[in-house]
Amino acid sequence: MTQLLLNSAVAILIAAGFLATATAALRGEDRALQKVPVKVRARRHPKG
């Protein structure tokens, strides 16, 4: 019985954390996307 209560409590905590993360992400979606500079190496074709 105790194990069932502990498992339920853990499941509720995980669900609460997931919902908090999801709502924070949805609220922050109107932020401007930040451009990240990316260095791309030119591909060299092997001679042959």
C-alpha positions in Angstrom: 0.0 0.0 0.0 2.8 2.4 0.9 4.6 1.6 -2.4 1.4 2.5 -4.3 1.2 5.8 -2.6 4.8 6.6 -3.2 4.5 5.7 -6.9 1.4 7.8 -7.2 3.2 10.8 -5.6 6.1 10.4 -7.9 3.9 10.3 -10.9 2.0 13.4 -9.8 5.3 15.3 -9.3 6.6 14.3 -12.7 3.3 15.3 -14.4 3.4 18.6 -12.5 6.9 19.3 -13.7 6.0 18.4 -17.3 3.0 20.8 -17.2 5.1 23.6 -15.7 7.7 23.2 -18.4 5.1 23.0 -21.2 3.3 26.1 -20.0 6.6 28.0 -19.6 7.5 27.1 -23.2 4.1 28.1 -24.6 4.2 31.4 -22.8 7.7 32.1 -24.1 6.9 31.4 -27.7 6.4 35.0 -28.6 10.1 35.8 -27.9 12.2 36.7 -30.9 14.3 33.9 -32.2 18.0 34.5 -31.6 20.2 33.9 -34.6 23.3 31.8 -33.7 26.3 32.2 -35.9 27.4 28.9 -37.4 30.7 28.2 -39.0 30.5 25.8 -41.9 33.6 24.3 -43.3 33.8 24.1 -47.1 33.8 20.5 -48.3 36.9 19.5 -50.2 36.6 17.0 -52.9 39.4 14.4 -52.9 41.5 14.3 -56.0 41.0 11.1 -57.9 
